[in-house]
Amino acid sequence: MKKSLFVMALVTMATGMIGCSSDNDVFNSSAIGQNAHEDFKQAFLEEFGQPSANQDWGFASVQSNARTRAGETGKTDEELIGMGENIVNLTVDELSASGFKRIVAEDLAVSAQSDFDYNDIVFDAKHVKNADSEGWSTFYLIVRATGAHKQIFVGDEEAEGRFEVHELFGVEQKTFVNTVGKVKEKDNGAYWAEDHDPVFVELKVKKTGTEEPRLIDIPIYVDNNALPLTAKRGEPAEKLCVDCDYSWVVEKTKMKKWYPQFEHYTNCDEPEYSWWHSYYWDDQETEPVPDGGTGYSIKLNGKEYIIVFKQENHPDGTKQFSTYLPIHIFAYEKSGNTKTLLPLGQENTIKVLCNGDSGHFSRSISYNTDETATLVTPDNEKEIYHAPVTITLNVGGSSVRVKSDIYIRPNY
């Protein structure tokens, strides 16, 4: 492991200047900048489709939606200031509870055939209000990874102490850091594939007016100052703001494969800030799930429901199910750390449909006397690859339809 570094960066930033990713972004006027952004936009549309006009890529969210284990508490700003570079040793839950968010970005060198993984730079960021001096805002960054061959700078060219991410880690420009190799056990949802320690950076940003800059407004540039990365509402995003338990994508793996829910998140009318929780079952050890199974979280009318799929002779936690065996389905209403079985069959119903084809499985679910459901694939559909399926949950007349990352396929 390389020793963690402490880097002080003073970054001057003005509202509306090139490099600020907000609704008032101004693209670089050079031909290379315009062409790169346009190429990225076209590749994004081919890969994920047209974003919803309401899609804000997480930069409008104020409250963290990260899941926190019982007993985990956040640090006050005063405590964080006292910790300094030791902040890198905080757990994912502690960071989330302390107000950190994770910023991930794509460096524009993409096409519909490339990896499109949003791991070219990964860092956690927190606005530390009590560390502000007059005219400046202070941000703490924990720089975690880079999967870029290009130069990635944080801060504009006039900033004192701005850093290039490869130089920060002390590696050659074309070296990947913490995005390759064997993926370790999940730490509450965050994958650690570290060959370098994360690096703490204190970033001071000059205030403009009375408003504080948002985390996603921290300037990120590709190839020095030629290409400022942007995240504009309703348009293809070059960077995303997520919670700290987001597991960044390993190298040479597409976002669509690592997170099938991201495509739905891109297109949905009401943005879902925790699309990376589409499969999140590792912290449910005490939940009343009969003999294991695979859990899928759905939110409806401000409540969280867990849909559990279970199939004979299939391992707990699998996302792949066979068309040749019945699938037992349970529904639970979650409140805090407990779940209550949601009766299925009368006021509450469930549909499981092959994505893009509402006819598949439309009449395949039956309801049981124990208030659960069973899905049996019709004979004429057993050889069809249903991947992934869309789940519709109806509770008391209100319903929500979400695209899952669960596959039902033949001969599995």
TORNU-473448 format. One line per 8 residues: their letters; for each residue x, y, z of C-alpha. Coordinates in Angstrom, 2 decimals. Example, Ala and Ser with C-alpha at 12.3 -4.5 7.8 and 13.67 -1.06 7.14 Angstrom:
as	12.30/-4.50/7.80; 13.67/-1.06/7.14
END
This chain:
mkkslfvm	0.00/0.00/0.00; 1.29/3.48/-0.74; 1.22/5.89/2.14; -1.83/8.20/2.24; -1.01/11.74/1.18; -2.33/15.05/2.46; -2.88/17.59/-0.30; -4.03/21.18/0.15
alvtmatg	-5.75/22.64/-2.90; -7.03/26.17/-3.28; -9.52/26.30/-6.12; -11.03/29.51/-7.47; -14.48/28.95/-8.97; -17.15/31.39/-10.19; -20.81/30.70/-10.91; -21.38/30.00/-14.59
migcssdn	-17.68/29.63/-15.41; -16.47/26.76/-17.53; -16.10/23.70/-15.35; -19.06/24.23/-13.03; -21.61/21.51/-13.63; -24.97/23.11/-13.03; -28.03/24.21/-14.96; -26.03/27.27/-16.04
dvfnssai	-23.06/25.37/-17.47; -21.16/26.85/-20.39; -19.42/24.32/-22.62; -15.86/24.97/-23.73; -16.12/26.88/-26.98; -13.19/25.16/-28.67; -13.91/22.69/-31.45; -12.25/19.84/-29.53
gqnahedf	-14.42/20.52/-26.51; -17.64/20.77/-28.50; -16.90/17.64/-30.50; -15.99/15.57/-27.43; -19.18/16.56/-25.62; -21.31/15.84/-28.69; -19.65/12.45/-29.19; -20.25/11.62/-25.54
kqafleef	-23.88/12.68/-25.82; -24.51/10.45/-28.83; -22.79/7.47/-27.20; -24.80/8.00/-24.01; -28.09/8.12/-25.93; -27.22/4.89/-27.75; -26.26/3.19/-24.49; -28.97/4.39/-22.09
gqpsanqd	-31.59/6.33/-24.06; -32.89/9.87/-23.63; -32.75/11.09/-20.01; -35.94/12.29/-18.39; -36.31/16.08/-18.34; -36.48/15.81/-14.53; -33.29/13.80/-14.21; -30.82/15.79/-12.09
wgfasvqs	-28.11/13.10/-11.65; -28.26/13.40/-7.89; -27.00/16.97/-7.64; -30.37/18.29/-6.40; -30.65/15.84/-3.52; -29.98/17.28/-0.09; -30.49/14.38/2.29; -28.39/11.26/1.98
nartrage	-30.27/8.09/1.18; -27.41/5.80/2.15; -28.34/2.87/4.36; -26.72/2.97/7.79; -26.21/0.04/10.10; -27.55/0.24/13.63; -25.14/2.03/15.94; -23.24/3.89/13.19
tgktdeel	-23.16/7.64/13.78; -21.79/10.55/11.83; -18.98/12.95/12.72; -19.58/16.63/13.38; -17.73/19.18/11.28; -15.53/19.96/14.27; -14.64/16.28/14.66; -13.86/15.96/10.94
igmgeniv	-11.59/19.01/11.07; -9.72/17.44/13.97; -9.33/14.13/12.12; -7.55/15.62/9.10; -6.26/12.98/6.72; -7.41/10.21/9.09; -10.85/10.75/7.58; -9.84/8.12/5.02
nltvdels	-10.19/5.50/7.77; -13.90/6.17/8.38; -16.32/3.44/7.37; -18.78/3.88/4.54; -21.62/4.27/7.05; -19.73/6.88/9.06; -18.96/8.87/5.91; -22.58/8.75/4.77
asgfkriv	-23.88/9.72/8.19; -21.37/12.62/8.24; -22.75/14.06/5.00; -20.24/12.79/2.46; -21.37/11.97/-1.08; -19.54/10.12/-3.85; -18.75/11.76/-7.20; -18.01/9.47/-10.16
aedlavsa	-17.17/10.63/-13.68; -16.60/9.48/-17.25; -13.72/11.07/-19.17; -15.49/11.44/-22.57; -13.35/8.77/-24.24; -16.38/6.56/-24.78; -18.49/5.09/-27.51; -21.42/2.70/-27.57
qsdfdynd	-18.86/-0.11/-27.90; -16.59/0.99/-25.04; -16.82/0.24/-21.33; -18.91/3.30/-20.22; -18.15/2.62/-16.58; -18.09/6.00/-14.76; -14.92/5.10/-12.87; -12.41/7.46/-14.50
ivfdakhv	-12.29/9.37/-11.24; -14.01/8.44/-7.98; -13.95/10.60/-4.88; -16.04/11.25/-1.77; -16.77/14.88/-0.91; -18.12/16.79/2.07; -18.78/20.52/2.55; -17.33/21.40/5.95
knadsegw	-19.21/24.52/6.96; -17.37/25.19/10.21; -14.04/25.25/8.40; -15.07/28.18/6.19; -13.01/31.33/6.20; -14.41/34.59/4.88; -15.05/34.35/1.15; -14.19/30.64/0.92
stfylivr	-15.96/27.31/1.20; -14.07/24.27/2.42; -14.55/20.76/1.02; -12.96/17.55/2.19; -12.27/15.01/-0.55; -11.28/11.36/-0.31; -9.92/10.41/-3.73; -10.45/6.68/-4.18
atgahkqi	-9.85/5.54/-7.76; -9.09/6.35/-11.36; -9.82/4.19/-14.39; -8.63/6.77/-16.93; -5.79/6.81/-19.43; -6.34/10.53/-19.90; -5.26/13.27/-17.52; -7.98/14.07/-14.98
fvgdeeae	-7.64/17.38/-13.13; -9.66/18.66/-10.19; -9.62/22.47/-10.17; -9.18/25.01/-12.98; -5.82/26.18/-14.35; -5.73/29.29/-12.15; -6.22/27.35/-8.93; -3.34/27.00/-6.49
grfevhel	-2.58/23.41/-5.68; -5.03/21.73/-8.07; -4.23/18.08/-8.63; -4.12/15.55/-11.44; -5.43/12.23/-10.16; -2.59/10.00/-11.44; 0.00/12.37/-9.98; -1.94/12.36/-6.70
fgveqktf	-1.59/8.56/-6.52; 2.03/8.71/-7.70; 1.52/6.60/-10.84; 2.03/6.97/-14.58; -0.79/8.58/-16.55; -2.00/5.35/-18.16; -2.07/3.42/-14.87; -5.42/2.43/-13.40
vntvgkvk	-5.78/2.79/-9.64; -8.24/0.72/-7.59; -10.43/-0.28/-10.55; -8.82/-3.59/-11.55; -7.91/-6.86/-9.91; -9.87/-9.07/-7.62; -12.87/-7.37/-6.03; -12.87/-7.82/-2.27
ekdngayw	-15.82/-8.34/0.04; -18.36/-5.54/0.05; -18.08/-3.03/2.89; -21.78/-2.21/3.28; -22.20/-1.83/-0.45; -18.86/-0.29/-1.46; -16.45/-2.45/-3.42; -12.84/-2.12/-2.43
aedhdpvf	-10.37/-3.33/-5.06; -7.53/-1.27/-3.67; -3.92/-1.38/-4.73; -3.40/2.19/-3.45; -4.64/3.86/-0.28; -7.28/6.56/-0.74; -5.91/10.12/-0.57; -7.32/12.96/1.52
velkvkkt	-7.53/16.40/-0.09; -8.72/19.66/1.44; -10.26/21.87/-1.22; -11.09/25.54/-0.69; -13.48/27.15/-3.18; -14.04/30.86/-3.44; -17.64/31.82/-2.75; -19.69/33.83/-5.23
gteeprli	-22.65/35.51/-3.61; -24.43/33.90/-0.69; -25.00/30.43/-2.14; -22.65/27.58/-1.38; -21.40/25.58/-4.38; -22.74/22.05/-4.56; -20.55/18.98/-4.41; -21.11/18.22/-8.06
dipiyvdn	-19.97/21.77/-8.89; -16.39/20.81/-8.02; -14.63/21.28/-11.39; -13.28/18.17/-13.10; -11.28/18.54/-16.30; -10.04/16.03/-18.87; -6.74/16.75/-20.65; -5.87/19.81/-18.61
nalpltak	-8.48/22.54/-19.19; -9.71/21.47/-22.62; -12.73/19.46/-21.49; -14.73/20.38/-18.36; -17.05/17.56/-17.33; -20.71/18.47/-16.93; -23.93/17.19/-15.37; -26.90/19.15/-16.68
rgepaekl	-30.50/18.46/-15.82; -32.22/16.29/-18.43; -29.07/15.79/-20.54; -26.48/13.01/-20.72; -24.31/13.23/-17.60; -20.53/13.13/-17.55; -20.48/12.91/-13.75; -22.89/11.63/-11.12
cvdcdysw	-23.50/12.34/-7.44; -24.33/9.21/-5.42; -24.10/7.96/-1.83; -20.86/6.63/-0.37; -22.10/3.03/-0.43; -22.15/3.16/-4.23; -19.79/0.47/-5.55; -17.84/1.90/-8.46
vvektkmk	-17.69/-0.26/-11.56; -14.67/-2.50/-12.09; -12.59/-1.93/-15.21; -13.85/-3.12/-18.61; -17.38/-3.65/-17.28; -20.29/-1.60/-18.55; -22.49/0.33/-16.16; -25.51/-1.48/-17.67
kwypqfeh	-24.05/-4.84/-16.64; -22.91/-3.78/-13.17; -26.09/-1.77/-12.48; -28.98/-2.76/-14.79; -31.20/-0.34/-12.85; -29.18/2.66/-14.10; -30.95/2.66/-17.46; -34.33/2.87/-15.71
ytncdepe	-32.97/5.62/-13.45; -31.90/7.59/-16.52; -35.33/7.46/-18.15; -37.71/7.54/-15.19; -39.93/10.58/-14.65; -39.28/10.63/-10.90; -35.54/10.18/-10.34; -34.56/7.43/-7.89
yswwhsyy	-31.46/8.39/-5.95; -30.58/4.88/-4.80; -30.65/2.92/-8.05; -27.42/1.19/-6.95; -29.43/-0.46/-4.15; -31.47/-2.49/-6.62; -29.85/-5.58/-5.17; -28.88/-4.96/-1.56
wddqetep	-29.36/-7.87/0.77; -26.13/-8.19/2.70; -27.37/-6.22/5.71; -30.66/-8.07/6.19; -29.40/-10.94/8.36; -32.06/-10.46/11.03; -34.94/-9.88/8.60; -37.80/-12.44/8.55
vpdggtgy	-37.06/-13.87/5.11; -38.18/-17.51/4.93; -35.14/-19.71/4.29; -33.19/-17.00/2.48; -34.01/-15.98/-1.07; -33.25/-12.92/-3.15; -34.55/-9.52/-2.04; -35.49/-6.56/-4.21
siklngke	-36.35/-3.14/-2.76; -39.28/-1.08/-4.10; -40.52/2.28/-2.82; -44.18/3.27/-3.06; -45.94/6.24/-1.45; -43.01/6.91/0.83; -42.80/3.34/2.12; -40.23/0.65/1.33
yiivfkqe	-41.28/-2.84/0.31; -39.03/-5.87/-0.11; -39.98/-8.42/-2.75; -38.34/-11.79/-2.10; -37.89/-14.42/-4.83; -37.14/-18.01/-3.82; -36.72/-21.10/-5.98; -35.97/-24.70/-5.06
nhpdgtkq	-32.33/-25.79/-5.47; -31.17/-22.24/-6.19; -28.69/-20.51/-3.87; -29.81/-17.65/-1.67; -29.01/-14.27/-3.17; -29.05/-15.43/-6.79; -30.41/-13.02/-9.38; -30.86/-15.82/-11.93
fstylpih	-33.93/-18.05/-11.85; -35.05/-20.99/-13.99; -38.14/-20.99/-16.21; -38.56/-24.70/-15.38; -39.24/-24.32/-11.65; -41.92/-22.39/-9.74; -40.74/-19.14/-8.13; -42.14/-18.43/-4.67
ifayeksg	-42.68/-14.70/-4.07; -42.98/-12.96/-0.70; -43.67/-9.26/-0.12; -42.70/-7.37/3.02; -43.31/-3.83/4.23; -40.12/-2.53/5.81; -40.10/-0.17/8.80; -36.72/0.54/10.33
ntktllpl	-34.97/-2.75/10.98; -38.09/-4.91/10.83; -40.21/-6.38/8.07; -43.88/-7.31/8.14; -45.36/-9.75/5.66; -47.54/-7.90/3.14; -50.59/-10.04/2.28; -50.79/-10.70/-1.47
gqentikv	-53.88/-11.65/-3.43; -56.67/-9.18/-2.70; -55.89/-5.49/-2.18; -52.21/-6.11/-2.82; -51.02/-7.71/-6.06; -47.79/-8.20/-7.94; -46.85/-8.62/-11.60; -43.58/-9.89/-12.99
lcngdsgh	-43.18/-9.11/-16.70; -40.43/-9.68/-19.19; -38.99/-6.21/-19.77; -40.35/-4.68/-22.97; -43.05/-7.32/-23.43; -46.10/-6.94/-21.21; -47.53/-10.23/-22.46; -44.96/-12.46/-20.82
fsrsisyn	-45.95/-13.73/-17.37; -49.10/-11.56/-17.42; -51.22/-14.53/-16.28; -48.48/-16.59/-14.64; -48.88/-15.57/-11.01; -51.20/-17.32/-8.56; -51.86/-16.36/-4.95; -51.53/-18.79/-2.06
tdetatlv	-53.45/-19.27/1.18; -50.37/-18.15/3.15; -50.68/-14.68/1.48; -47.68/-15.22/-0.79; -47.56/-15.70/-4.57; -46.15/-18.24/-7.01; -44.94/-17.64/-10.55; -45.00/-20.59/-12.98
tpdnekei	-43.63/-20.04/-16.48; -46.09/-21.18/-19.21; -44.84/-24.08/-21.33; -44.69/-21.94/-24.46; -42.37/-19.45/-22.70; -39.95/-21.80/-20.97; -37.32/-21.45/-23.70; -37.52/-17.65/-23.66
yhapvtit	-34.79/-15.61/-21.99; -36.68/-13.17/-19.73; -34.00/-10.66/-18.83; -34.31/-8.58/-16.83; -37.88/-8.64/-15.54; -40.04/-5.66/-14.60; -41.88/-5.78/-11.28; -45.18/-4.00/-10.64
lnvggssv	-46.37/-3.79/-7.05; -49.94/-2.71/-6.28; -50.70/-1.84/-2.66; -54.25/-0.75/-1.84; -54.86/0.75/-5.27; -51.51/2.53/-5.68; -48.88/0.93/-7.87; -45.27/1.34/-8.96
rvksdiyi	-43.48/-0.35/-11.87; -39.71/-0.80/-11.75; -37.17/-2.57/-13.92; -35.20/-5.05/-11.82; -31.87/-6.83/-12.31; -33.50/-10.27/-11.89; -33.29/-12.73/-14.78; -35.59/-15.68/-15.45
rpny	-33.99/-17.91/-18.06; -34.13/-21.49/-19.37; -31.82/-24.23/-18.16; -30.41/-22.26/-15.27
END
